[in-house]
């Protein structure tokens, strides 16, 4: 059974109140594995019909890191990216349902490795993938008692509105 991870208010990837964000809902499908789906809109394209490479990198970065976050909203493992390597295998299309998977790799006391891939949701074709080196945010630099202020919680999903 998939466990929904928390969202925040303003994160570019998962922030539900970020007007320019992607609003992804991420699920832990098994320990160390997360998944989400996404239908990229036209305003995130680089070349016509192609998702901008910077957005592709941002998605891979977030979803890889989420694989180490866990499913306990009260005790997440917050990390920052120390290194991101993205392999753009094929153009990531806009307007087509994508399946995005993140997998936790080696974990040490203050760092971890992870991988994420972006696939065509229907065919399973791999469009892009990346390896990420993550570092724990030092506890003295992040006040875990302020998670409510960030809007860090599990929100119910609502159907997208069509404009």
Secondary structure, 3 states (H helix, E strand, C coil): CCEECCECCCCCCCCCCCCCCCCCCCEEEECCEEEEEEECCHHHECCCCEECHHHHHHHHHHHHHHCCCCCCCCCCCCEEEEEEEEEECCCCECCCEEEEEEEEEEECCCEEEEEEEEEECCCCCEEEEEEEEEEECCHHHCCHHHCCCCCCECCCCCCCCCC
